[in-house]
Amino acid sequence: MNLFYSRAILVCLACVLAACTTSGQRAPVIDRMPSGAGVADVPGNTPYTVKSGDTLYSIALEYGLDWRDIARANNMGVPYTLVIGQRLVLPGSGGTVANGPAGGTTDPDSGVVVQPIPEVAIARPVLPADQPAEQAPAVPEQAPADALPARSVQGFIWPHDGQVIQGYKAGSNKGMDFAANVGDPVKASMGGKVVYSGNHLRGYGNLVIIKHDNNLLTAYAHNKTLLVKEGDVVKTGQKIAEAGQSDTDRPMLHFEVRERGKPVDPLGYLPKR
């Protein structure tokens, strides 16, 4: 009887091995995350693949987001390093991608953690404004959503009194440029929450970005002095900076209006002069 059971077991093992051989499949040698760990599967999210030169700041500006929200959605910490080809979740804009631990990404269907290839070039590190590289702070807490003021019924105001020296032109100028004197007041065109204040966005110099609602933000570039910090809630007409010529060849203010991250003509929002 024992001999019969022994032979039956051997036959079963042989069948299993044969099935594995004929399928031609090999068990993948991969790491898997615990179920749900690091997954930002929220309706309305958008997947994004990191390109050369990207930073959290530049991605946030292009999609009309707060860089801290992107960092949180992807479980990123100091020094917020991005890897070319890495997939990110952009919260609140339309798809599903998950970010795994230690800079890896997680396939939303299989749960497989894919680590970046070591030889891949590293994008510029993303650092909070006005902090030296070796002292990048942790992601600060975001102000509550209800801290964002309601849109003014009076709409936008002009951020500077100077002459417009170049207007918006799709593909070449993402906003409008004002002739300015160094130290001129730069005013918030509408009330909102400051989501960026610093100089880590190439081509903008000292920059302030104000978010007005989930779809709309304004940007104020090339300043000499920044008078507000990230997280501040500002009022329409409040002085937020002093004009300068950072990252430009003459004193000026570059002003942008962005809807869902995409630049639009500010004249569509500003009152007639």
Secondary structure in CASP SS format (residue, H / E / C, confidence):
PFRMAT SS
TARGET T0000
AUTHOR 0000-0000-0000
METHOD secondary structure of the structure
MODEL  1
M C 1.00
N H 1.00
L H 1.00
F H 1.00
Y H 1.00
S H 1.00
R H 1.00
A H 1.00
I H 1.00
L H 1.00
V H 1.00
C H 1.00
L H 1.00
A H 1.00
C H 1.00
V H 1.00
L H 1.00
A H 1.00
A H 1.00
C H 1.00
T H 1.00
T H 1.00
S H 1.00
G C 1.00
Q C 1.00
R C 1.00
A C 1.00
P C 1.00
V C 1.00
I C 1.00
D E 1.00
R E 1.00
M C 1.00
P C 1.00
S C 1.00
G C 1.00
A C 1.00
G C 1.00
V C 1.00
A C 1.00
D C 1.00
V C 1.00
P C 1.00
G C 1.00
N E 1.00
T E 1.00
P E 1.00
Y E 1.00
T E 1.00
V C 1.00
K C 1.00
S C 1.00
G C 1.00
D C 1.00
T C 1.00
L H 1.00
Y H 1.00
S H 1.00
I H 1.00
A H 1.00
L H 1.00
E H 1.00
Y H 1.00
G C 1.00
L C 1.00
D C 1.00
W H 1.00
R H 1.00
D H 1.00
I H 1.00
A H 1.00
R H 1.00
A H 1.00
N C 1.00
N C 1.00
M C 1.00
G C 1.00
V C 1.00
P C 1.00
Y C 1.00
T C 1.00
L C 1.00
V E 1.00
I C 1.00
G C 1.00
Q C 1.00
R E 1.00
L E 1.00
V E 1.00
L E 1.00
P E 1.00
G E 1.00
S E 1.00
G E 1.00
G E 1.00
T C 1.00
V C 1.00
A E 1.00
N E 1.00
G C 1.00
P H 1.00
A H 1.00
G H 1.00
G C 1.00
T E 1.00
T E 1.00
D C 1.00
P C 1.00
D C 1.00
S C 1.00
G C 1.00
V E 1.00
V E 1.00
V E 1.00
Q C 1.00
P C 1.00
I C 1.00
P C 1.00
E C 1.00
V C 1.00
A C 1.00
I E 1.00
A C 1.00
R C 1.00
P C 1.00
V C 1.00
L C 1.00
P C 1.00
A C 1.00
D C 1.00
Q C 1.00
P C 1.00
A H 1.00
E H 1.00
Q H 1.00
A C 1.00
P C 1.00
A C 1.00
V C 1.00
P C 1.00
E C 1.00
Q C 1.00
A C 1.00
P C 1.00
A H 1.00
D H 1.00
A H 1.00
L C 1.00
P C 1.00
A C 1.00
R C 1.00
S C 1.00
V C 1.00
Q C 1.00
G C 1.00
F C 1.00
I C 1.00
W C 1.00
P C 1.00
H C 1.00
D C 1.00
G C 1.00
Q C 1.00
V E 1.00
I E 1.00
Q E 1.00
G C 1.00
Y C 1.00
K E 1.00
A C 1.00
G C 1.00
S C 1.00
N E 1.00
K C 1.00
G C 1.00
M E 1.00
D E 1.00
F E 1.00
A E 1.00
A C 1.00
N C 1.00
V C 1.00
G C 1.00
D C 1.00
P E 1.00
V E 1.00
K E 1.00
A C 1.00
S C 1.00
M C 1.00
G C 1.00
G E 1.00
K E 1.00
V E 1.00
V E 1.00
Y E 1.00
S E 1.00
G E 1.00
N C 1.00
H C 1.00
L C 1.00
R C 1.00
G C 1.00
Y C 1.00
G C 1.00
N E 1.00
L E 1.00
V E 1.00
I E 1.00
I E 1.00
K E 1.00
H C 1.00
D C 1.00
N C 1.00
N C 1.00
L E 1.00
L E 1.00
T E 1.00
A E 1.00
Y E 1.00
A E 1.00
H E 1.00
N E 1.00
K E 1.00
T E 1.00
L E 1.00
L C 1.00
V C 1.00
K C 1.00
E C 1.00
G C 1.00
D C 1.00
V E 1.00
V E 1.00
K C 1.00
T C 1.00
G C 1.00
Q C 1.00
K E 1.00
I E 1.00
A E 1.00
E E 1.00
A E 1.00
G E 1.00
Q C 1.00
S C 1.00
D C 1.00
T C 1.00
D C 1.00
R C 1.00
P C 1.00
M E 1.00
L E 1.00
H E 1.00
F E 1.00
E E 1.00
V E 1.00
R E 1.00
E E 1.00
R C 1.00
G C 1.00
K E 1.00
P E 1.00
V E 1.00
D C 1.00
P H 1.00
L H 1.00
G H 1.00
Y C 1.00
L C 1.00
P C 1.00
K C 1.00
R C 1.00
END
